[in-house]
């Protein structure tokens, strides 16, 4: 594997930032080659013991890239982890974030892949952050993510706080940081008014933008950008009746399955599941429902072919899809929103879209590749005026998480 010219150039630019500030954030768009760019950058540093932390689902991508780049397979060490010996005496060790708690100190360069996923929780730091922080103290860090702060600049405080040279290190915790940079906003909950901590002033970016390298696919010469194709399908009259009854009674009832919809989120989620022919009762778990309007629409448009991928969100949807599709690849939409290459597939169908703006952006770029010559169309199946339509417009067009939006209880 030979790096593209743009990867070598970006690695060189990143080296200057890393050498000056002890960290650099590669925040180029999805599928622009951040993995290989980070490997080339690590080699430039002449560091000898490099640790890569990533998501479980992204491990295979790292393994394949290191195999191809080094010309050799990774070998298991005494620690049970895969290691690659590259020219220049650099050893790469790759594992997932959940294994960080088991690792010993001693790595002299750490790559934090998809760092927004596991290291950006706020206001309190999560257990994975604490495990990783043992390893990162006073070590140079390379961050990778196409969406480092999709939900706001508040996501940067704890990510960058893993570095001993964070631009916000003078603020001993998130609350002190928010006192200076936050935009206070309260919401009413069952416990009374609560601070949300979801908005920060743009000056946060001014304080840390020197650490970031950002490029779009277009700037790097990609021929095709993902385009959303919307397919509207009709629910049956019986499904519409259940849908509308959920809205009016706040109770899910079909056949022998009955359970309360006792919160706005439970109502939203249940309507979303109903469109795809499943439901989840908190007492009894998931149920596969008889309606299959969405599956029939997809089968009519694409058939059951090996060049199609369908991404589902809810667990029971996989059971339902498997009953119809045997050749089509079925992937969980959250787990495979990042770190998977789908550029060899002609069609990507989103069966059910989750409520996150960041994952929407990551997911729709899975087919992008600098060598791809075919258009990239991402197909969404929606019910006009239904919950899926609202989710798409909120997440994809308005770039707002659906959980933060006002739910329009529109009858079908």
BAVOGU-14079 format. One line per 3 residues: for each residue x, y, z of N, C-alpha, C. Coordinates in steps of 0.1 Angstrom, whole numbers, plus 5000, padded with zeros to 4 digits. Example, Ala and Ser with C-alpha at 12.3 -4.5 7.8 and 13.67 -1.06 7.14 Angstrom:
<rs>
5132:4943:5078:5123:4955:5078:5132:4967:5078; 5128:4978:5071:5137:4989:5071:5129:5000:5079
</rs>
This chain:
<rs>
5008:4988:5000:5000:5000:5000:5009:5012:5000; 5006:5021:4990:5014:5034:4989:5005:5045:4992; 5009:5054:5002:5000:5066:5005:4998:5075:4993
4987:5081:4993:4984:5092:4983:4993:5104:4986; 4995:5112:4976:5004:5124:4979:4997:5133:4990; 4984:5133:4990:4977:5142:5000:4979:5137:5014
4980:5123:5015:4983:5118:5029:4996:5121:5034; 5006:5120:5025:5020:5124:5029:5021:5139:5033; 5015:5147:5025:5015:5162:5027:5008:5165:5040
4996:5159:5043:4989:5162:5055:4997:5156:5067; 5003:5145:5066:5012:5139:5077:5023:5149:5080; 5029:5154:5070:5040:5164:5072:5035:5176:5079
5024:5182:5075:5018:5193:5082:5014:5190:5096; 5009:5178:5098:5005:5174:5112:5017:5172:5121; 5028:5168:5115:5041:5166:5123:5045:5179:5129
5044:5190:5121:5047:5203:5127:5039:5207:5139; 5026:5204:5138:5017:5207:5149:5020:5198:5161; 5022:5185:5158:5025:5176:5169:5038:5180:5176
5048:5183:5169:5060:5187:5175:5059:5200:5183; 5051:5209:5179:5049:5222:5186:5040:5221:5198; 5030:5213:5197:5019:5213:5208:5017:5200:5215
5024:5190:5211:5022:5177:5218:5010:5169:5214; 5002:5174:5205:4990:5168:5200:4986:5174:5186; 4979:5166:5179:4973:5171:5166:4960:5163:5164
4951:5170:5158:4938:5164:5155:4935:5163:5140; 4935:5151:5135:4932:5149:5121:4917:5148:5119; 4911:5159:5115:4896:5160:5114:4891:5161:5100
4898:5154:5091:4893:5154:5077:4880:5146:5076; 4873:5149:5065:4860:5142:5063:4862:5127:5062; 4850:5120:5064:4850:5105:5063:4856:5100:5050
4864:5089:5051:4869:5082:5040:4880:5089:5033; 4886:5099:5039:4897:5106:5033:4911:5100:5036; 4911:5089:5043:4924:5082:5046:4931:5086:5058
4923:5089:5069:4930:5093:5081:4938:5082:5088; 4934:5070:5086:4942:5058:5092:4956:5058:5087; 4958:5057:5073:4971:5057:5068:4979:5070:5070
4972:5081:5070:4979:5094:5073:4985:5093:5087; 4977:5088:5096:4982:5087:5110:4994:5078:5111; 4994:5067:5104:5005:5058:5104:5018:5064:5098
5016:5071:5087:5028:5078:5081:5033:5089:5090; 5024:5096:5097:5028:5106:5107:5035:5100:5118; 5030:5089:5123:5037:5082:5134:5051:5078:5131
5053:5074:5118:5067:5070:5114:5076:5082:5113; 5070:5094:5110:5078:5106:5109:5084:5110:5122; 5077:5107:5133:5081:5111:5146:5093:5103:5152
5095:5092:5146:5106:5083:5150:5103:5077:5164; 5091:5078:5169:5087:5071:5181:5087:5056:5179; 5090:5049:5189:5092:5034:5187:5081:5025:5192
5072:5031:5200:5062:5022:5206:5048:5029:5205; 5041:5027:5194:5029:5034:5191:5017:5026:5195; 5008:5032:5202:4995:5025:5206:4984:5031:5198
4976:5023:5192:4963:5027:5185:4951:5022:5193; 4943:5031:5197:4930:5028:5204:4919:5032:5194; 4910:5022:5192:4899:5025:5183:4886:5017:5187
4876:5018:5179:4863:5010:5182:4865:4996:5178; 4858:4987:5185:4859:4973:5181:4856:4970:5166; 4846:4977:5161:4842:4975:5147:4852:4980:5137
4861:4989:5142:4871:4995:5133:4884:4988:5134; 4886:4977:5142:4898:4970:5143:4903:4964:5130; 4894:4957:5123:4897:4950:5111:4903:4960:5101
4897:4972:5100:4902:4982:5091:4917:4986:5094; 4920:4988:5107:4934:4990:5111:4943:4979:5107; 4938:4966:5110:4946:4955:5108:4950:4954:5093
4939:4956:5084:4941:4955:5070:4951:4965:5065; 4949:4978:5070:4958:4988:5065:4973:4986:5069; 4975:4982:5082:4988:4979:5086:4994:4967:5079
4986:4957:5077:4991:4945:5069:4996:4950:5055; 4987:4958:5048:4991:4962:5035:5002:4971:5034; 5003:4980:5044:5013:4991:5044:5027:4985:5048
5027:4976:5058:5040:4970:5062:5044:4958:5053; 5034:4952:5046:5038:4941:5038:5039:4928:5046; 5034:4928:5058:5034:4916:5066:5022:4916:5076
5019:4904:5081:5008:4903:5090:5012:4907:5104; 5003:4912:5112:5006:4915:5125:5008:4902:5133; 5016:4903:5144:5019:4891:5152:5015:4894:5166
5009:4883:5173:5005:4884:5186:5017:4884:5196; 5017:4894:5205:5027:4894:5215:5023:4887:5228; 5031:4888:5238:5028:4882:5251:5016:4888:5258
5013:4900:5254:5002:4907:5259:4989:4903:5253; 4989:4894:5243:4977:4889:5236:4972:4899:5225; 4980:4910:5222:4976:4920:5212:4984:4918:5200
4978:4923:5189:4985:4923:5176:4995:4935:5175; 5007:4931:5170:5018:4941:5168:5023:4941:5154; 5027:4953:5149:5034:4954:5136:5047:4961:5138
5057:4955:5132:5071:4961:5132:5073:4968:5118; 5073:4981:5118:5075:4989:5106:5090:4993:5104; 5093:4996:5092:5107:5001:5090:5109:5014:5099
5122:5015:5103:5125:5026:5112:5123:5023:5126; 5121:5010:5129:5120:5005:5143:5108:5009:5150; 5097:5011:5143:5084:5016:5150:5075:5004:5151
5071:5001:5164:5061:4991:5166:5047:4997:5169; 5037:4991:5161:5023:4995:5163:5016:4984:5171; 5009:4988:5181:5000:4979:5188:4986:4985:5187
4977:4976:5183:4963:4981:5180:4953:4973:5189; 4945:4980:5196:4934:4974:5204:4922:4984:5205; 4912:4979:5212:4900:4988:5213:4900:4995:5226
4891:5005:5227:4891:5013:5239:4887:5006:5252; 4879:4995:5250:4875:4988:5262:4887:4980:5268; 4898:4978:5261:4909:4971:5266:4919:4980:5272
4917:4993:5272:4927:5003:5277:4930:5000:5292; 4919:4996:5299:4921:4994:5314:4931:4983:5317; 4934:4974:5307:4943:4963:5309:4957:4966:5305
4959:4978:5298:4972:4981:5293:4982:4987:5303; 4994:4984:5301:5005:4990:5309:5010:5003:5303; 5015:5011:5311:5021:5024:5306:5034:5020:5298
5038:5030:5290:5051:5028:5283:5051:5031:5269; 5039:5033:5263:5038:5037:5249:5042:5052:5248; 5050:5055:5237:5055:5068:5236:5048:5077:5225
5038:5071:5219:5029:5079:5210:5016:5072:5210; 5005:5079:5211:4992:5073:5212:4982:5079:5201; 4976:5070:5194:4966:5074:5184:4952:5071:5189
4944:5081:5190:4930:5080:5195:4921:5081:5183; 4917:5069:5178:4908:5069:5166:4893:5070:5170; 4886:5078:5162:4871:5080:5165:4870:5085:5179
4878:5095:5183:4879:5099:5197:4866:5105:5202; 4858:5111:5193:4845:5117:5197:4836:5106:5203; 4837:5093:5199:4828:5083:5204:4829:5079:5218
4842:5079:5223:4844:5073:5237:4850:5083:5246; 4855:5094:5242:4863:5103:5250:4857:5117:5252; 4845:5120:5247:4840:5133:5247:4828:5135:5257
4825:5125:5265:4814:5126:5274:4816:5138:5284; 4805:5144:5287:4805:5156:5296:4792:5156:5304; 4791:5163:5315:4802:5170:5322:4812:5161:5329
4808:5149:5333:4817:5140:5340:4824:5131:5330; 4836:5127:5333:4844:5119:5325:4840:5104:5327; 4839:5096:5316:4835:5083:5317:4846:5073:5321
4843:5061:5323:4853:5051:5328:4864:5049:5317; 4860:5049:5304:4870:5046:5294:4880:5058:5294; 4874:5070:5295:4883:5082:5296:4894:5080:5307
4889:5076:5318:4899:5074:5330:4909:5064:5327; 4905:5053:5320:4914:5042:5317:4925:5047:5307; 4920:5055:5297:4929:5060:5287:4939:5070:5292
4934:5079:5302:4942:5090:5307:4954:5085:5315; 4954:5072:5319:4966:5067:5326:4977:5065:5316; 4974:5063:5303:4984:5061:5293:4989:5073:5286
4980:5083:5286:4983:5095:5277:4991:5106:5284; 4992:5106:5297:4999:5116:5304:5013:5118:5299; 5016:5131:5295:5029:5135:5290:5034:5128:5278
5024:5122:5270:5028:5115:5258:5021:5123:5246; 5028:5123:5234:5022:5130:5223:5010:5122:5218; 4999:5129:5214:4987:5123:5210:4983:5127:5196
4977:5117:5188:4971:5120:5175:4957:5116:5176; 4948:5126:5174:4934:5123:5174:4929:5122:5160; 4919:5112:5158:4913:5111:5145:4897:5111:5147
4891:5119:5139:4876:5119:5139:4872:5129:5128; 4862:5125:5120:4856:5134:5110:4845:5143:5117; 4841:5139:5129:4830:5147:5136:4835:5149:5150
4845:5157:5152:4850:5159:5166:4841:5166:5175; 4832:5175:5170:4823:5183:5179:4810:5185:5172; 4804:5174:5167:4792:5175:5159:4780:5181:5167
4780:5178:5180:4769:5183:5189:4773:5196:5197; 4785:5201:5194:4789:5213:5200:4803:5213:5206; 4808:5225:5208:4822:5226:5213:4825:5220:5226
4814:5218:5234:4816:5212:5247:4822:5198:5247; 4821:5192:5235:4827:5178:5233:4842:5178:5233; 4848:5190:5231:4862:5191:5230:4870:5191:5243
4863:5195:5254:4871:5198:5266:4877:5185:5271; 4869:5174:5273:4875:5161:5278:4883:5154:5268; 4880:5155:5255:4889:5149:5245:4903:5155:5246
4904:5168:5245:4917:5174:5245:4923:5173:5259; 4915:5171:5269:4920:5170:5283:4928:5158:5286; 4928:5148:5277:4937:5137:5278:4952:5141:5276
4954:5152:5270:4968:5156:5268:4972:5165:5279; 4985:5163:5283:4991:5172:5293:4992:5186:5289; 4990:5188:5276:4992:5202:5270:4979:5207:5264
4968:5203:5270:4955:5208:5265:4954:5223:5266; 4948:5230:5256:4947:5244:5256:4937:5249:5267; 4930:5239:5274:4921:5242:5284:4925:5236:5298
4938:5233:5299:4943:5227:5311:4942:5235:5324; 4940:5249:5322:4939:5257:5334:4926:5255:5341; 4916:5249:5334:4903:5247:5340:4903:5233:5345
4902:5231:5358:4905:5218:5365:4894:5208:5362; 4882:5212:5358:4871:5203:5354:4862:5210:5344; 4852:5202:5339:4843:5207:5329:4835:5219:5334
4831:5218:5347:4823:5229:5352:4830:5242:5352; 4843:5242:5355:4850:5255:5355:4852:5260:5340; 4854:5250:5332:4855:5253:5317:4842:5260:5313
4831:5254:5317:4818:5259:5312:4814:5272:5319; 4819:5275:5330:4818:5288:5337:4823:5299:5327; 4834:5296:5320:4840:5306:5311:4834:5306:5297
4832:5294:5292:4829:5293:5278:4815:5288:5275; 4807:5284:5285:4794:5279:5283:4783:5289:5281; 4773:5285:5275:4761:5293:5273:4750:5286:5282
4747:5291:5294:4738:5284:5303:4724:5283:5297; 4718:5271:5299:4705:5268:5294:4699:5257:5303; 4687:5259:5308:4681:5250:5317:4669:5243:5310
4666:5231:5314:4654:5224:5309:4647:5219:5321; 4634:5217:5320:4626:5212:5331:4625:5197:5330; 4629:5191:5341:4628:5176:5343:4620:5173:5355
4619:5160:5358:4611:5155:5369:4618:5159:5382; 4631:5163:5381:4638:5168:5393:4639:5183:5394; 4631:5190:5385:4631:5204:5385:4640:5210:5373
4643:5222:5374:4652:5228:5363:4666:5223:5364; 4671:5218:5353:4685:5213:5352:4693:5219:5341; 4706:5222:5344:4715:5228:5334:4718:5217:5324
4718:5221:5311:4720:5211:5300:4735:5210:5296; 4743:5221:5297:4757:5221:5294:4759:5218:5279; 4749:5221:5270:4749:5217:5256:4754:5228:5247
4756:5240:5252:4760:5251:5243:4773:5258:5248; 4782:5261:5239:4794:5268:5243:4796:5279:5232; 4804:5289:5237:4807:5300:5228:4817:5296:5217
4816:5303:5206:4825:5299:5194:4840:5302:5198; 4842:5310:5208:4856:5313:5212:4864:5300:5216; 4856:5289:5219:4863:5277:5222:4871:5272:5210
4865:5273:5198:4872:5269:5186:4885:5278:5184; 4884:5291:5187:4895:5300:5185:4907:5295:5194; 4904:5289:5205:4914:5285:5215:4921:5273:5210
4915:5265:5202:4921:5252:5198:4922:5249:5184; 4918:5257:5175:4918:5254:5160:4932:5252:5155; 4942:5257:5161:4956:5255:5156:4960:5241:5157
4953:5233:5165:4956:5218:5167:4950:5210:5156; 4941:5215:5148:4933:5207:5139:4937:5208:5124; 4936:5197:5117:4938:5197:5103:4925:5192:5097
4918:5200:5089:4905:5197:5083:4906:5198:5068; 4900:5188:5061:4899:5188:5047:4886:5181:5043; 4879:5186:5033:4868:5179:5027:4872:5169:5016
4863:5160:5013:4867:5150:5002:4868:5158:4989; 4860:5168:4987:4861:5176:4975:4875:5182:4974; 4880:5188:4985:4893:5195:4985:4904:5185:4981
4902:5172:4984:4912:5162:4982:4910:5154:4969; 4901:5159:4961:4900:5154:4947:4891:5142:4946; 4882:5139:4955:4872:5128:4953:4862:5132:4942
4859:5122:4934:4851:5125:4922:4836:5126:4926; 4832:5117:4936:4818:5117:4940:4815:5120:4955; 4805:5127:4958:4800:5129:4971:4787:5122:4973
4784:5117:4986:4772:5110:4988:4760:5119:4986; 4750:5114:4980:4737:5121:4977:4726:5113:4984; 4717:5119:4991:4706:5113:4997:4694:5111:4987
4689:5099:4986:4677:5096:4978:4666:5092:4987; 4655:5099:4987:4644:5097:4996:4633:5089:4989; 4629:5078:4996:4618:5069:4990:4607:5070:5000
4596:5075:4996:4584:5075:5005:4575:5063:5002; 4571:5056:5013:4563:5044:5011:4550:5046:5020; 4540:5038:5017:4527:5039:5024:4526:5028:5034
4522:5032:5046:4518:5022:5056:4504:5017:5053; 4501:5004:5057:4488:4999:5055:4478:5006:5064; 4465:5005:5061:4455:5011:5070:4456:5006:5084
4458:4993:5086:4459:4987:5099:4471:4993:5107; 4482:4994:5100:4494:5000:5107:4492:5014:5110; 4486:5022:5101:4482:5036:5104:4473:5037:5117
4464:5028:5118:4455:5028:5129:4463:5026:5142; 4472:5017:5143:4480:5015:5155:4489:5027:5157; 4494:5033:5147:4503:5045:5148:4495:5056:5154
4483:5059:5149:4475:5070:5153:4470:5067:5167; 4466:5055:5171:4462:5052:5184:4473:5054:5194; 4485:5052:5190:4497:5054:5199:4497:5069:5203
4495:5078:5193:4495:5092:5195:4484:5097:5204; 4472:5091:5202:4460:5096:5210:4459:5090:5224; 4463:5078:5225:4461:5071:5238:4474:5070:5246
4486:5072:5240:4498:5070:5246:4499:5055:5252; 4494:5046:5243:4494:5032:5246:4496:5024:5233; 4506:5015:5233:4508:5007:5222:4499:4994:5223
4491:4992:5213:4481:4980:5214:4479:4974:5201; 4483:4962:5199:4480:4954:5187:4480:4940:5190; 4469:4933:5188:4467:4919:5192:4468:4918:5207
4477:4909:5211:4479:4906:5226:4490:4915:5232; 4497:4923:5223:4508:4931:5228:4503:4945:5232; 4504:4948:5244:4499:4961:5250:4510:4966:5260
4514:4978:5258:4523:4984:5268:4522:4999:5267; 4525:5006:5279:4523:5021:5279:4534:5028:5272; 4531:5040:5267:4541:5049:5261:4542:5061:5271
4549:5059:5282:4548:5069:5293:4558:5080:5293; 4565:5082:5281:4574:5093:5280:4575:5097:5265; 4579:5109:5263:4580:5114:5249:4590:5105:5241
4601:5102:5248:4611:5093:5240:4606:5080:5237; 4598:5074:5247:4592:5061:5244:4582:5061:5233; 4575:5072:5232:4565:5073:5221:4572:5075:5208
4583:5083:5207:4590:5085:5195:4596:5072:5190; 4603:5065:5199:4610:5053:5196:4600:5042:5191; 4589:5041:5198:4579:5030:5194:4573:5033:5180
4570:5046:5177:4565:5049:5164:4575:5046:5153; 4588:5049:5156:4599:5047:5147:4600:5032:5144; 4599:5024:5155:4600:5009:5153:4588:5004:5146
4576:5009:5148:4564:5004:5142:4565:5006:5127; 4570:5017:5122:4572:5019:5107:4580:5007:5101; 4589:5002:5108:4598:4991:5103:4593:4977:5107
4582:4976:5114:4576:4964:5117:4581:4957:5129; 4586:4964:5139:4590:4958:5152:4585:4967:5163; 4586:4962:5176:4583:4970:5187:4591:4965:5199
4593:4973:5209:4600:4969:5221:4592:4972:5234; 4588:4962:5241:4581:4963:5254:4592:4963:5265; 4593:4973:5273:4604:4973:5283:4603:4961:5293
4592:4954:5294:4590:4943:5303:4594:4930:5295; 4591:4929:5283:4592:4916:5276:4603:4916:5264; 4608:4928:5261:4618:4929:5251:4612:4932:5237
4620:4928:5227:4616:4931:5213:4606:4921:5208; 4597:4927:5199:4587:4918:5192:4588:4921:5177; 4587:4911:5169:4586:4913:5154:4571:4913:5151
4567:4924:5144:4553:4926:5141:4550:4921:5127; 4537:4919:5124:4534:4913:5110:4536:4923:5099; 4535:4936:5101:4536:4946:5090:4550:4946:5084
4550:4946:5071:4563:4947:5064:4563:4956:5052; 4556:4967:5053:4555:4977:5042:4569:4982:5037; 4578:4985:5047:4591:4990:5044:4600:4980:5037
4599:4968:5042:4607:4957:5036:4602:4954:5022; 4589:4954:5020:4584:4952:5006:4588:4963:4996; 4589:4975:5001:4593:4986:4993:4608:4985:4989
4616:4981:4998:4631:4979:4995:4633:4968:4986; 4625:4957:4988:4627:4945:4979:4622:4948:4965; 4612:4956:4964:4607:4960:4951:4617:4969:4943
4624:4977:4951:4633:4987:4944:4647:4981:4941; 4652:4972:4950:4666:4967:4949:4667:4952:4948; 4656:4944:4951:4658:4930:4952:4666:4925:4963
4670:4913:4962:4679:4907:4973:4693:4904:4966; 4702:4914:4966:4714:4913:4958:4726:4915:4966; 4738:4909:4962:4750:4910:4969:4757:4924:4968
4752:4933:4959:4758:4946:4958:4751:4956:4966; 4742:4952:4975:4734:4961:4984:4737:4959:4998; 4738:4970:5006:4739:4969:5021:4726:4976:5026
4720:4970:5036:4709:4976:5044:4714:4978:5058; 4713:4990:5063:4716:4994:5077:4704:4995:5085; 4703:4987:5096:4691:4988:5105:4696:4994:5118
4686:4998:5126:4690:5004:5139:4686:4995:5151; 4674:4990:5151:4669:4982:5162:4671:4967:5160; 4674:4960:5171:4678:4946:5171:4668:4938:5164
4656:4939:5167:4645:4930:5161:4644:4932:5146; 4649:4944:5141:4648:4946:5126:4657:4936:5119; 4668:4932:5125:4677:4922:5119:4670:4909:5117
4662:4905:5127:4654:4892:5125:4644:4894:5114; 4638:4905:5113:4628:4907:5103:4634:4908:5089; 4645:4914:5088:4652:4916:5075:4657:4902:5070
4663:4894:5079:4668:4881:5076:4658:4872:5070; 4645:4874:5074:4635:4865:5068:4632:4868:5053; 4637:4879:5048:4635:4883:5034:4648:4883:5026
4658:4888:5033:4671:4891:5026:4682:4880:5030; 4687:4873:5020:4697:4863:5023:4710:4867:5017; 4710:4874:5006:4722:4878:4998:4726:4892:5002
4717:4901:5005:4720:4914:5009:4728:4915:5022; 4738:4924:5023:4745:4925:5035:4737:4934:5045; 4736:4929:5057:4728:4936:5068:4738:4940:5079
4738:4953:5082:4747:4959:5092:4740:4968:5101; 4744:4967:5114:4738:4976:5124:4743:4990:5122; 4733:4999:5121:4736:5013:5116:4745:5021:5126
4745:5018:5139:4753:5026:5148:4767:5019:5149; 4768:5006:5150:4781:4999:5151:4789:5002:5138; 4783:5002:5127:4790:5004:5114:4789:5018:5108
4785:5027:5116:4785:5041:5111:4799:5046:5108; 4809:5040:5115:4823:5045:5114:4832:5033:5112; 4843:5036:5105:4854:5026:5104:4852:5014:5095
4842:5014:5086:4840:5003:5077:4839:5009:5063; 4846:5002:5054:4846:5006:5040:4836:4998:5032; 4826:5006:5026:4816:4999:5018:4816:5004:5004
4828:5009:5000:4830:5015:4986:4828:5005:4975; 4828:4992:4978:4826:4982:4967:4812:4979:4965; 4803:4984:4973:4788:4981:4971:4782:4992:4963
4772:4988:4955:4765:4998:4947:4755:5006:4954; 4748:4999:4963:4736:5005:4970:4737:5005:4985; 4735:5016:4992:4734:5016:5006:4720:5021:5010
4713:5013:5017:4699:5016:5021:4698:5017:5036; 4693:5029:5041:4691:5031:5055:4677:5027:5059; 4676:5015:5066:4663:5010:5069:4656:5018:5080
4664:5021:5090:4660:5030:5101:4671:5039:5106; 4669:5052:5106:4679:5061:5110:4679:5065:5125; 4690:5064:5131:4690:5068:5145:4689:5083:5147
4689:5088:5159:4686:5102:5162:4698:5111:5162; 4710:5106:5158:4723:5114:5160:4727:5120:5147; 4730:5133:5148:4736:5140:5136:4750:5135:5132
4758:5132:5142:4772:5128:5140:4772:5114:5132; 4764:5105:5137:4764:5092:5131:4757:5093:5117; 4748:5102:5114:4743:5104:5101:4754:5108:5091
4762:5117:5095:4773:5122:5087:4783:5111:5084; 4786:5103:5095:4796:5093:5093:4791:5081:5084; 4778:5078:5087:4772:5066:5080:4771:5068:5065
4767:5080:5061:4764:5082:5047:4776:5083:5038; 4788:5083:5044:4801:5084:5037:4808:5071:5035; 4801:5060:5040:4808:5047:5040:4812:5042:5026
4805:5047:5016:4809:5042:5002:4819:5051:4995; 4823:5062:5002:4832:5071:4995:4846:5065:4995; 4852:5067:4983:4866:5062:4981:4872:5070:4969
4884:5074:4971:4891:5082:4960:4891:5075:4947; 4891:5062:4947:4891:5054:4934:4877:5051:4929; 4867:5054:4936:4853:5051:4932:4849:5060:4920
4843:5054:4910:4839:5061:4898:4824:5061:4896; 4817:5054:4904:4802:5054:4904:4796:5064:4914; 4785:5069:4910:4778:5079:4920:4775:5072:4933
4775:5079:4944:4772:5074:4957:4758:5079:4961; 4749:5070:4961:4735:5073:4965:4732:5065:4978; 4727:5073:4988:4723:5067:5001:4708:5068:5001
4701:5057:5003:4687:5056:5001:4680:5055:5015; 4671:5064:5017:4663:5065:5030:4648:5061:5027; 4643:5053:5035:4628:5049:5033:4620:5056:5045
4611:5064:5040:4604:5073:5049:4589:5072:5047; 4581:5075:5058:4567:5077:5057:4564:5092:5057; 4558:5097:5047:4555:5111:5047:4547:5116:5059
4552:5126:5066:4546:5131:5078:4548:5122:5090; 4554:5110:5088:4556:5101:5100:4568:5104:5107; 4571:5096:5117:4583:5098:5125:4596:5097:5118
4597:5088:5108:4609:5087:5100:4612:5100:5092; 4601:5106:5087:4602:5118:5079:4607:5129:5089; 4602:5130:5101:4606:5140:5110:4621:5138:5114
4625:5125:5117:4639:5123:5120:4648:5127:5109; 4645:5124:5097:4654:5127:5086:4655:5142:5085; 4644:5150:5085:4645:5164:5084:4652:5171:5095
4651:5165:5107:4658:5171:5119:4673:5168:5119; 4676:5156:5117:4690:5151:5117:4698:5155:5105; 4692:5152:5093:4699:5153:5081:4699:5167:5075
4688:5174:5076:4687:5187:5070:4690:5198:5080; 4683:5198:5092:4685:5208:5102:4698:5206:5111; 4704:5194:5110:4716:5191:5117:4715:5192:5132
4703:5187:5137:4700:5187:5151:4697:5173:5156; 4702:5169:5167:4698:5156:5172:4683:5155:5175; 4677:5145:5170:4662:5144:5171:4657:5144:5186
4666:5139:5195:4662:5138:5209:4661:5153:5215; 4667:5162:5208:4667:5176:5213:4656:5184:5206; 4649:5178:5197:4639:5186:5189:4625:5185:5195
4616:5193:5191:4602:5193:5194:4595:5182:5185; 4589:5173:5191:4582:5162:5184:4568:5166:5179; 4566:5166:5166:4553:5170:5161:4544:5157:5160
4534:5157:5169:4526:5145:5170:4515:5145:5159; 4520:5143:5147:4511:5144:5135:4505:5130:5132; 4492:5130:5131:4485:5117:5127:4486:5114:5112
4486:5102:5109:4488:5097:5095:4474:5096:5088
</rs>
